[in-house]
Amino acid sequence: MKSNRVRKVVGSYDVLLLMFVVILCAFGTIMVYSTSYYNADRFYSASEMYYDKQLRNLTVGAVFMILVSLLDYHIYIKKFWKRIRPIHAMYIACLGMQLFVAIGGYSANGSSRWMNVGGTGFQPSEFTKICVILMSAYFVTKYRDLLDTYKGVLPLIFPVALAGIVARHDFSTGVVLVAIIALVDVVVSGIKRYHIVIGAVVLILGFVLIFSTGYRAERITNFMNSETIDTGSQTVQGLYAIGSGGMYGKGLGEGLQKLGKIQEVHTDMIFTVVCEELGIAGAIIIILLFILLLWRIYYIAVNARDMFGSLICVGAFAHIASQTVINLFVVTNLIPATGIPLPFISYGGTSLVVLLIEMGLVLNVSKQIPEEGEENA
């Protein structure tokens, strides 16, 4: 008879996962200072402004990561008020925030994706990633024996609809949300005929969203003519930064392209400065760290206590993997520019806090992996 005993002590966290997260966050904080001090001093007379804010963001995120890691991940799907589960309340809250952003959110770089609460701006679409991970994992777990039928697929309309609303004003995040839902579903059910149909519909709607919005269509034009159009100069300057770093770079803090030539250099384009200052060697190390982090999340997913925990890890894996690939493809001019930060490395409060909350979820799953020999006890 199988034992239901699982590890409950704090010491049973996956140490390697935690180590990779800490290293990436520490490196990101250093690079935020290196990339932002010039512009922060130039425009705000405070060279450490973004660095201080990133430390604050990191502290807030670390606190939430610890709290979430201590909270049994099954609590999100337990019934509390009759048939209401926490993920239902989370879904309603995320849906409400997205509708508010669509109506009354404020814009940045051509898209309306921000809310202002108490003088602090944040992106509700980032918190939506947590909701979509939990909802997708819950629905696929609950209906895993019906995923070949419309009854099993129908509940996934809820996270898909949320992803569609997000994509209307934040297309790149919508793509990440679709990647999360798709991977969580495909891992359990495999590729079925309805996947092809849904994929075709999503692809068509994606093209409609791109070409029906002026600034998105303009980004396509910039991508196709980046060397001849002034608005494509950021991409060209980023490529200059990547190419000028050589094998070992110019040295930390010694990069030149960040001195006003690349916009958003401490956010979406931070990898270009990593290449310029630390060279190909530094870029390879960062990419290897992401691969090791994803490998550890995969390991926890495979060994998780149950399917729900495993699929939470799959969702976090899909989020980090898709966002990393999109960011690296953008800065190397393989796809058109879009507002996706490099996980754990780029400056950004909401993004960093959400990533650390997700790591708290994965750590909690790792804490409940049965001890060796327990399953056959």
Sequence and secondary structure as in RCSB ss.txt:
>XXXX:A:sequence
MKSNRVRKVVGSYDVLLLMFVVILCAFGTIMVYSTSYYNADRFYSASEMYYDKQLRNLTVGAVFMILVSLLDYHI
YIKKFWKRIRPIHAMYIACLGMQLFVAIGGYSANGSSRWMNVGGTGFQPSEFTKICVILMSAYFVTKYRDLLDTY
KGVLPLIFPVALAGIVARHDFSTGVVLVAIIALVDVVVSGIKRYHIVIGAVVLILGFVLIFSTGYRAERITNFMN
SETIDTGSQTVQGLYAIGSGGMYGKGLGEGLQKLGKIQEVHTDMIFTVVCEELGIAGAIIIILLFILLLWRIYYI
AVNARDMFGSLICVGAFAHIASQTVINLFVVTNLIPATGIPLPFISYGGTSLVVLLIEMGLVLNVSKQIPEEGEE
NA
>XXXX:A:secstr
        SGGGS HHHHHHHHHHHHHHHHHHHHHHHHHHHHHHS TTHHHHHHHHHHHHHHHHHHHHHHS GGG
GGS  BTTB HHHHHHHHHHHHHHHHHHH EEETTEEEEEEETTEEE HHHHHHHHHHHHHHHHHHHTGGGTTSH
HHHGGGHHHHHHHHHHHHH HHHHHHHHHHHHHHHHHHH S HHHHHHHHHHHHHHHHHHHTSHHHHHHHHHHHT
TTTSGGGHHHHHHHHHHHHTTTT S TT  STTTTTSTTTTTTTHHHHHHHHHHHHHHHHHHHHHHHHHHHHHHH
HHT SSHHHHHHHHHHHHHHHHHHHHHHHHHTTSS       TTTS  HHHHHHHHHHHHHHHHHHHTS  TTTT
T 
